[in-house]
Amino acid sequence: MSLIKIAWRSIRQRALASGMTAFAMGLGVALVVTVLVVHSIIEQSFKRGTIGCNFIVGGKGSQYQLVLNTIFHVEQPLGNIPYQYMEELQNRYTPILQTMVPLCMGHDYKTHPAIATTQDYFDKLTYKDGDKFAFDKGRNFKDENFYEAVVGAKVAQWLGLKLDDEIEPVAPGEAKVKDSHGHHPFKIVGILKPTGTANDRAVFLNIEGFWRCPAHNPPPAEAGKTAPGKEKSPEKKPESAEEHGPDAASGHVHDETCDHEHEINREVSAILIGTKSGSPDPSVKAMTAKISALMELEINKGPVAQTVNPGRVLTTLLDTMVGKIQLILLILAVLVVVEAGIGIMVSMYNSMSDRKHDIAIMRALGASRFTVMAIILLESILLALGGGLFGLLVGHGMVAAMSSVIAEQSGVFVSGLDFRPVELILIPGLIVLAALVGYLPAMYAYKTDVAKSLMAGT
C-alpha cells in the first residue's frame, strides 16, 4: 500500500478533527483570494478612471484632492481659477496643445455630482486604455446650445432619467434658484454608455449655460449698479420666441448684457490639458516634452494655480496608500492561514498518544522510522492542500456570486474563473507550511518506542 493511501486512511479515521482543521485552512486561503481580488478591482478601477489628459490644472492645494475631485468626482474643489488664465495658457502653449477642456464643479443633482464642461470632454478625451465615450441614447451636447446636458449610465438608471427630461443642478445645501432672468433648466440630450468610471454616476452640463445661471450671474439689482457715467437702458422682456433669435427653441437665449458684464468674472474649477506627447514625429514629441516641463514648472511657481500629472499622482496614490492597505490585509490573511497550519500541528500532535500502538505495529511490520515520519508529513500536507483547494473554491465562488454587484458598483467585470498569477504561490506555500507544522508530530512518531507502545496496547 502506498504511503499516500496510508496517510489518507489515517485522516479518514479522524474525520471530524481533520475536517475542522482543513476547513480552518480553507477559510484562510479564501480570505487571501478575496484580498487579492479586491486589490485587483481597485487597481482596475483606478486605471479605468484615468481621463485621456496629460495635465490637470487647478487651484493651489493637495494634488490628491485635485485628482480625486476632477477624475473621480469626490472631495471638494480646491478653489476656482479665472477663465482668462486658461485663455492665457492656451495662447502661450498652443504649439504643444492637443485639447484643453475646462471644468466647473461643486454642484450636484439629487446627490450626484454635476460637472459643467464643453463638448470636447466627450469628443476629444478618452478613458481606460484610450476608449472613446459613446452614447447609449441621444448625443453629446453642443457648445452653442447653452442649456443641454448629458447624464451617466448609472444616474439615468437610478433616477429614471430619459431624453428630453429637464434637470436643475444646485450647489449643495442651496435651494433651487427660480428662473426669473432668462435661466432655463438643462435638457437631457444624451445618456452615456456604461464606462465603469465615475462618469457613470455624474451629470454633465454645458458650461456656457452653467455660467449663465442666476446663481453665478446675479441680476443687475443684486450684482451692483452700472458703471459711473453710464445709464443702464431699461430691460425689455421679449414677447415671443422670435425675439430671442433662432436658437430660442433649443434654450440658447441671447443676452448681450449678460455676455459682456459677466464674462470677465467667469471661473473654472479645473482644466484638463492634453498635449501632443503621443505624436509619432520624434521632433514634435521631444519639443512637447520640453515645453510641457517648462509649462508645469511655470504654473506651479505662479500664485494662481498648480498643475499635476494625473497618471503619476494615481500611481503614487495606488502604491503608497492603497498598496499599504492591501499589504496589511494580505498579511492578516496570511496570518490566518498560518494559524490554521498551527491548528493542524496541534491536532496531529494531540493524536499521537492515541496512535502510538498503530505506529508500533507499522514499525514491527518492517516500516522504518523515516517511513513513519513521511506518513505523518503526508497527512499534514494532504490536510493543508485539501483546505487550500476548498479555500480557492470558496474564494472564487464568492467572486462569481458577487460579480454582478462588483460590476454594478465599480464597473469592473470579474469572473469566478479569473485567477491572479500570485495565486500560483499558494500551493507550494501550503506544502512548505504543512511540512513545517507537520515536523513536530512527525518527530514524535519517529521517536516512538516500539516495545513500550506494543506492551501498552496489549
VEXLOTI-506063 format. One line per 10 residues: number of its first residue (from 1); their letters; for each residue x, y, z of C-alpha. Coordinates in pm, 1 decimal. Layout:
N
NUM> A> X:Y:Z | ...
end
This chain:
458
1> MSLIKIAWRS> 0.0:0.0:0.0 | 135.7:342.5:-91.2 | 225.6:594.5:176.9 | -37.5:838.8:46.4 | -312.3:578.8:91.2 | -195.8:507.7:444.2 | -193.3:880.8:523.5 | -541.6:921.1:370.2 | -678.8:632.2:580.7 | -536.1:790.6:890.2
11> IRQRALASGM> -710.4:1117.8:804.5 | -1039.9:936.7:749.3 | -1011.8:769.9:1090.8 | -1007.8:1119.0:1244.7 | -1262.0:1264.4:1003.1 | -1411.0:1529.6:1232.4 | -1082.7:1670.9:1362.5 | -926.2:1654.2:1016.1 | -1227.4:1819.0:854.6 | -1227.4:2108.2:1103.8
21> TAFAMGLGVA> -856.9:2179.6:1060.3 | -887.5:2165.3:680.5 | -1191.4:2394.0:699.6 | -995.4:2649.8:901.6 | -718.6:2635.6:643.2 | -975.7:2684.5:365.8 | -1118.0:2997.4:527.7 | -769.7:3147.4:547.3 | -699.1:3073.8:181.3 | -1039.9:3213.1:82.6
31> LVVTVLVVHS> -951.8:3534.2:268.4 | -622.2:3558.4:78.2 | -805.4:3514.8:-253.0 | -1059.9:3780.9:-155.9 | -788.3:4032.8:-66.9 | -613.3:3970.5:-399.8 | -938.9:4012.9:-593.0 | -1030.3:4332.4:-407.9 | -689.0:4482.1:-479.9 | -724.2:4386.7:-846.2
41> IIEQSFKRGT> -1065.7:4553.4:-861.4 | -932.3:4872.7:-703.9 | -634.1:4877.6:-939.1 | -854.7:4828.3:-1245.3 | -1096.1:5096.0:-1122.6 | -807.0:5341.4:-1093.8 | -685.3:5256.0:-1442.9 | -1033.6:5278.4:-1595.5 | -1092.6:5613.6:-1432.3 | -796.7:5788.1:-1588.0
51> IGCNFIVGGK> -903.7:6055.1:-1834.7 | -701.7:6092.1:-2153.0 | -515.0:6405.1:-2049.2 | -154.9:6475.1:-1958.1 | -209.9:6751.4:-1704.5 | -476.8:6882.9:-1470.4 | -458.9:7249.6:-1377.9 | -647.1:7358.7:-1066.8 | -632.1:7569.2:-753.7 | -343.1:7554.9:-509.8
61> GSQYQLVLNT> -359.9:7274.2:-255.2 | -340.9:6897.4:-235.9 | -254.3:6719.9:-558.6 | -450.2:6413.9:-444.9 | -760.8:6621.4:-376.5 | -736.7:6784.7:-719.4 | -709.6:6449.9:-899.6 | -978.0:6278.1:-691.6 | -1218.9:6566.2:-743.4 | -1150.9:6604.4:-1114.4
71> IFHVEQPLGN> -1138.6:6239.6:-1220.8 | -1335.0:6051.7:-956.6 | -1574.7:6335.5:-862.3 | -1513.7:6300.5:-490.5 | -1381.3:6553.7:-240.4 | -1443.3:6925.7:-285.5 | -1281.7:7151.0:-548.8 | -968.2:7326.0:-427.4 | -1085.3:7664.6:-547.3 | -1157.7:7839.5:-872.4
81> IPYQYMEELQ> -916.5:7992.0:-1118.4 | -1005.4:8268.2:-1367.5 | -1120.4:8159.3:-1710.7 | -886.8:8423.8:-1851.2 | -597.4:8224.9:-1703.3 | -699.2:7929.8:-1919.1 | -708.2:8151.9:-2226.0 | -359.0:8280.2:-2144.8 | -227.9:7922.5:-2117.8 | -395.4:7832.7:-2445.1
91> NRYTPILQTM> -236.6:8125.0:-2627.1 | 105.9:8068.7:-2473.1 | 134.6:7693.5:-2529.1 | -62.0:7646.9:-2850.0 | 220.0:7453.0:-3029.8 | 203.5:7159.7:-2786.5 | -166.4:7156.1:-2702.4 | -396.9:6891.5:-2841.5 | -700.3:6970.8:-2629.9 | -792.1:7191.7:-2335.8
101> VPLCMGHDYK> -1116.8:7125.0:-2151.7 | -1247.1:7343.5:-1864.6 | -1446.7:7200.6:-1574.5 | -1675.3:7368.2:-1321.9 | -1761.7:7153.0:-1020.5 | -1913.6:7177.8:-676.7 | -2281.7:7141.2:-776.4 | -2495.8:6829.3:-775.6 | -2827.1:6691.9:-892.2 | -3001.8:6476.7:-631.8
111> THPAIATTQD> -2668.2:6391.2:-464.7 | -2499.9:6309.5:-796.4 | -2210.7:6539.6:-898.6 | -2287.0:6789.8:-1172.7 | -1989.3:6887.3:-1387.9 | -2006.3:7176.0:-1629.9 | -1777.3:7142.4:-1931.1 | -1760.2:7169.1:-2308.4 | -1848.9:6916.0:-2575.3 | -1476.4:6842.5:-2617.2
121> YFDKLTYKDG> -1491.9:6639.4:-2294.3 | -1669.8:6359.5:-2479.4 | -1540.9:6434.0:-2829.3 | -1166.8:6452.1:-2757.3 | -1099.5:6288.1:-2421.6 | -1081.2:5912.9:-2361.7 | -1092.0:5676.0:-2065.7 | -933.2:5344.4:-1968.9 | -691.8:5241.9:-2249.7 | -788.6:5508.1:-2498.7
131> DKFAFDKGRN> -1155.5:5411.2:-2526.7 | -1381.3:5684.6:-2657.7 | -1702.5:5787.6:-2485.9 | -2013.0:5653.7:-2655.7 | -2381.5:5727.2:-2611.4 | -2642.1:5467.0:-2534.7 | -2913.7:5714.4:-2628.6 | -2905.8:6058.5:-2782.0 | -2591.2:6258.7:-2849.4 | -2332.6:6486.7:-2698.3
141> FKDENFYEAV> -2445.5:6837.4:-2605.5 | -2339.3:7119.9:-2835.2 | -2146.1:7422.7:-2719.2 | -2385.1:7657.0:-2897.0 | -2689.4:7510.0:-2719.3 | -2636.9:7651.2:-2373.5 | -2891.0:7451.5:-2173.9 | -2821.4:7094.9:-2281.5 | -2696.1:6815.5:-2057.0 | -2558.6:6460.4:-2070.4
151> VGAKVAQWLG> -2604.2:6206.9:-1789.8 | -2406.6:5897.4:-1695.4 | -2549.0:5547.5:-1733.8 | -2595.6:5487.0:-1360.0 | -2757.6:5824.7:-1296.7 | -3009.2:5760.0:-1573.0 | -3079.4:5413.5:-1433.9 | -3107.3:5512.0:-1067.9 | -3315.4:5826.9:-1121.6 | -3517.7:5701.4:-1417.0
161> LKLDDEIEPV> -3398.6:5985.8:-1640.1 | -3460.9:5980.3:-2012.8 | -3401.9:6201.8:-2313.4 | -3569.8:6545.4:-2307.5 | -3610.3:6538.7:-1928.3 | -3514.0:6866.8:-1761.4 | -3283.3:6890.4:-1460.8 | -3175.4:7179.6:-1238.1 | -2849.7:7110.2:-1050.8 | -2777.6:7330.4:-749.5
171> APGEAKVKDS> -2495.1:7387.3:-508.0 | -2512.5:7151.4:-207.8 | -2731.0:7293.3:67.8 | -2876.0:7568.3:-151.8 | -3236.4:7596.8:-260.8 | -3310.5:7589.5:-631.0 | -3289.2:7926.2:-798.0 | -3609.6:8001.4:-979.4 | -3583.5:8120.6:-1336.3 | -3661.7:8486.5:-1341.5
181> HGHHPFKIVG> -3381.9:8623.2:-1559.7 | -3367.4:8404.8:-1868.4 | -3237.9:8092.8:-1692.3 | -3358.6:7761.3:-1831.0 | -3338.1:7408.9:-1685.8 | -3092.0:7184.3:-1863.8 | -3248.3:6940.3:-2108.7 | -3101.6:6591.9:-2130.6 | -2990.5:6523.1:-2488.0 | -2764.0:6222.3:-2426.6
191> ILKPTGTAND> -2721.1:5922.2:-2198.1 | -2372.7:5769.6:-2186.2 | -2299.5:5402.5:-2229.4 | -2153.4:5240.8:-1914.7 | -1783.0:5314.7:-1881.4 | -1700.9:5166.8:-1541.8 | -1575.5:5509.0:-1430.8 | -1703.2:5782.2:-1200.9 | -1866.8:5941.5:-1505.3 | -2139.5:5677.4:-1485.9
201> RAVFLNIEGF> -2256.9:5845.4:-1165.9 | -2232.1:6206.3:-1282.0 | -2430.6:6470.4:-1470.7 | -2262.4:6689.7:-1733.4 | -2381.9:7038.4:-1824.5 | -2297.4:7282.7:-2098.8 | -2054.6:7516.9:-1928.3 | -2194.3:7825.0:-2101.9 | -2540.2:7756.9:-1962.3 | -2384.0:7689.6:-1621.8
211> WRCPAHNPPP> -2217.2:8030.3:-1626.6 | -2545.7:8197.2:-1724.6 | -2734.7:8054.7:-1425.3 | -2866.6:8329.0:-1194.9 | -2669.6:8172.3:-906.8 | -2345.6:8256.4:-1091.6 | -2465.2:8571.7:-1270.5 | -2684.5:8769.2:-1029.8 | -2933.0:9012.8:-1186.4 | -2825.0:9377.7:-1205.2
221> AEAGKTAPGK> -3023.1:9470.5:-893.4 | -2816.0:9219.6:-693.2 | -2488.3:9233.9:-880.2 | -2440.6:9606.9:-835.1 | -2500.7:9937.1:-1008.2 | -2399.5:10036.0:-1358.5 | -2062.2:10188.2:-1420.3 | -2026.4:10558.4:-1331.0 | -2128.6:10789.7:-1609.9 | -2334.5:10523.4:-1783.8
231> EKSPEKKPES> -2706.3:10482.7:-1769.8 | -2849.4:10141.0:-1791.7 | -3120.4:10102.8:-2051.4 | -3446.1:9954.9:-1920.9 | -3460.8:9581.9:-1957.9 | -3700.4:9471.2:-2226.1 | -3860.5:9134.1:-2188.8 | -3922.3:8962.1:-2522.4 | -4282.2:8892.5:-2602.7 | -4227.6:8588.8:-2823.2
241> AEEHGPDAAS> -3974.7:8321.3:-2907.1 | -3884.9:8501.2:-3230.1 | -3736.2:8790.8:-3033.8 | -3485.1:8555.8:-2871.2 | -3333.1:8466.5:-3202.9 | -3312.5:8140.2:-3396.1 | -3172.6:7940.7:-3100.3 | -3454.7:8013.2:-2855.9 | -3619.2:7678.2:-2911.1 | -3303.2:7496.0:-2806.4
251> GHVHDETCDH> -3259.6:7700.6:-2489.7 | -2995.2:7933.8:-2634.1 | -3107.2:8271.5:-2502.1 | -2913.2:8570.2:-2629.1 | -2844.6:8816.9:-2352.1 | -2567.9:9050.2:-2461.7 | -2571.9:9232.5:-2129.3 | -2500.9:8903.2:-1952.4 | -2237.6:8815.3:-2211.5 | -2036.5:9132.2:-2159.3
261> EHEINREVSA> -2094.2:9206.0:-1791.3 | -2014.4:8863.7:-1653.8 | -1771.4:8706.0:-1899.3 | -1476.8:8871.8:-1731.1 | -1575.2:8720.4:-1395.1 | -1603.7:8362.0:-1515.3 | -1406.6:8098.1:-1330.4 | -1334.0:7727.4:-1365.5 | -1257.2:7458.8:-1108.5 | -1000.1:7276.0:-1320.3
271> ILIGTKSGSP> -857.6:7247.4:-1670.9 | -780.7:6919.2:-1842.9 | -487.2:6954.3:-2080.6 | -392.9:6703.2:-2347.3 | -60.3:6754.4:-2523.9 | 96.5:6612.7:-2838.5 | 318.6:6377.0:-2636.7 | 187.7:6077.6:-2831.9 | 287.4:6220.3:-3169.1 | 468.0:5972.8:-3398.0
281> DPSVKAMTAK> 703.9:6252.6:-3504.0 | 1011.1:6230.9:-3273.3 | 1085.4:6603.8:-3309.1 | 730.0:6700.2:-3211.1 | 739.7:6454.3:-2921.5 | 1070.9:6593.6:-2794.3 | 951.9:6954.7:-2828.2 | 627.9:6869.5:-2647.0 | 812.7:6705.5:-2357.8 | 1045.5:7003.1:-2319.5
291> ISALMELEIN> 775.2:7270.9:-2332.2 | 542.9:7063.1:-2110.8 | 809.5:7054.7:-1839.9 | 851.2:7430.8:-1865.6 | 473.6:7481.7:-1854.7 | 441.3:7261.7:-1546.5 | 723.5:7449.3:-1372.0 | 582.7:7791.8:-1462.2 | 227.9:7713.5:-1346.3 | 340.7:7561.5:-1017.1
301> KGPVAQTVNP> 569.2:7856.8:-940.1 | 291.8:8106.6:-1009.5 | 39.2:8224.4:-746.8 | -276.4:8131.7:-939.4 | -280.6:7756.6:-994.5 | -96.7:7426.3:-985.3 | -65.0:7150.3:-1241.5 | -35.6:6777.5:-1182.6 | 19.0:6470.8:-1395.1 | -285.9:6253.2:-1311.2
311> GRVLTTLLDT> -118.7:5925.9:-1408.2 | 176.5:5997.1:-1182.5 | -44.0:6101.0:-889.1 | -272.1:5797.4:-923.9 | 26.0:5562.2:-938.8 | 167.4:5718.0:-623.6 | -171.2:5700.3:-452.3 | -215.8:5336.8:-550.3 | 133.4:5238.4:-438.8 | 163.0:5438.7:-118.3
321> MVGKIQLILL> -188.2:5438.7:25.3 | -397.4:5166.0:-136.4 | -94.1:4939.6:-170.7 | -15.6:4966.3:200.7 | -372.5:4886.1:298.4 | -371.1:4586.5:65.3 | -40.7:4470.7:212.0 | -179.3:4492.2:565.9 | -489.2:4294.8:467.3 | -275.5:4036.4:288.6
331> ILAVLVVVEA> -51.9:3997.1:594.0 | -359.3:3945.0:812.2 | -492.4:3685.5:567.9 | -157.8:3501.7:566.3 | -157.2:3504.3:945.7 | -497.8:3335.6:937.2 | -350.4:3066.1:711.3 | -51.0:3024.0:944.3 | -286.1:2998.2:1240.2 | -479.2:2726.1:1056.4
341> GIGIMVSMYN> -148.2:2548.5:995.7 | -70.2:2563.0:1365.6 | -412.9:2413.4:1423.4 | -314.7:2119.0:1202.3 | 3.3:2071.4:1404.8 | -180.8:2080.0:1739.7 | -448.8:1841.6:1616.9 | -195.3:1590.5:1485.7 | 33.6:1619.5:1786.0 | -253.7:1557.7:2025.7
351> SMSDRKHDIA> -349.1:1247.1:1829.2 | -1.0:1097.4:1854.6 | -61.4:946.5:2200.3 | -363.1:759.8:2063.8 | -168.0:642.1:1761.1 | 139.3:502.0:1937.1 | 11.2:145.1:1907.1 | -58.9:184.9:1532.2 | 284.7:331.6:1476.5 | 445.1:49.8:1674.4
361> IMRALGASRF> 260.8:-210.2:1461.8 | 384.8:-45.3:1141.3 | 738.1:-45.9:1279.1 | 702.9:-414.0:1380.5 | 587.9:-499.4:1026.8 | 907.6:-351.3:884.9 | 835.8:19.2:840.1 | 1138.7:234.0:911.5 | 1139.2:542.7:1129.0 | 1166.3:759.4:816.4
371> TVMAIILLES> 865.2:584.7:659.3 | 653.1:659.1:964.9 | 779.1:1015.6:966.7 | 694.7:1052.3:595.3 | 338.1:928.2:656.0 | 280.8:1193.4:923.7 | 421.6:1466.1:697.5 | 198.9:1346.8:413.1 | -104.5:1370.2:641.0 | -17.6:1730.4:720.1
381> ILLALGGGLF> 35.9:1812.9:352.1 | -290.6:1646.5:245.1 | -484.2:1840.1:509.9 | -324.4:2168.5:402.6 | -376.7:2104.9:30.9 | -733.2:1988.8:86.0 | -809.2:2301.3:287.2 | -630.1:2517.3:30.6 | -831.8:2377.3:-261.0 | -1150.0:2425.5:-59.6
391> GLLVGHGMVA> -1045.8:2785.5:9.4 | -978.4:2853.1:-359.4 | -1322.0:2720.2:-449.7 | -1488.0:2927.7:-177.8 | -1293.7:3243.2:-266.7 | -1361.9:3225.5:-638.8 | -1717.4:3111.6:-573.7 | -1773.4:3429.3:-372.3 | -1624.0:3634.9:-655.9 | -1859.4:3467.6:-904.3
401> AMSSVIAEQS> -2158.2:3525.9:-675.1 | -2066.2:3892.7:-626.3 | -1959.4:3961.8:-985.5 | -2283.4:4139.2:-1077.2 | -2265.6:4360.9:-767.3 | -1898.5:4437.6:-833.3 | -1975.5:4533.9:-1192.9 | -2268.8:4746.0:-1076.4 | -2069.4:4940.1:-819.8 | -1723.8:4960.9:-976.3
411> GVFVSGLDFR> -1773.5:4890.6:-1345.0 | -1507.2:4618.6:-1326.5 | -1622.9:4287.7:-1470.4 | -1477.5:3988.2:-1287.6 | -1537.5:3617.2:-1320.0 | -1502.7:3332.8:-1076.0 | -1256.9:3178.4:-1323.3 | -1024.8:3480.1:-1316.0 | -709.0:3370.1:-1137.6 | -429.9:3606.9:-1036.0
421> PVELILIPGL> -73.5:3493.4:-1110.8 | 19.1:3539.9:-744.9 | -225.7:3260.4:-655.4 | 22.1:3014.4:-806.3 | 233.7:3070.6:-495.1 | -44.0:2939.5:-270.7 | 2.3:2568.9:-348.2 | 381.0:2547.7:-293.6 | 339.4:2782.2:2.6 | 86.0:2549.4:162.7
431> IVLAALVGYL> 314.6:2249.2:105.3 | 602.4:2428.0:279.4 | 375.3:2535.8:566.0 | 235.9:2183.2:603.8 | 585.3:2036.1:613.1 | 688.7:2282.8:883.5 | 384.6:2232.1:1106.1 | 394.0:1854.7:1049.5 | 755.5:1825.0:1152.2 | 688.7:1816.9:1528.4
441> PAMYAYKTDV> 425.4:1537.4:1511.7 | 647.4:1352.8:1263.1 | 942.1:1368.1:1503.6 | 715.9:1240.3:1781.2 | 627.3:942.2:1562.0 | 993.9:899.7:1465.8 | 1097.7:868.2:1831.7 | 816.5:631.4:1930.3 | 945.3:337.0:2134.2 | 810.7:25.3:1960.9
451> AKSLMAGT> 840.6:-214.9:2256.5 | 674.7:13.8:2509.1 | 395.0:103.5:2268.2 | 320.5:-261.5:2189.5 | 318.1:-352.6:2555.7 | 92.2:-57.2:2639.6 | -152.1:-166.5:2368.4 | -188.5:-521.0:2499.8
end
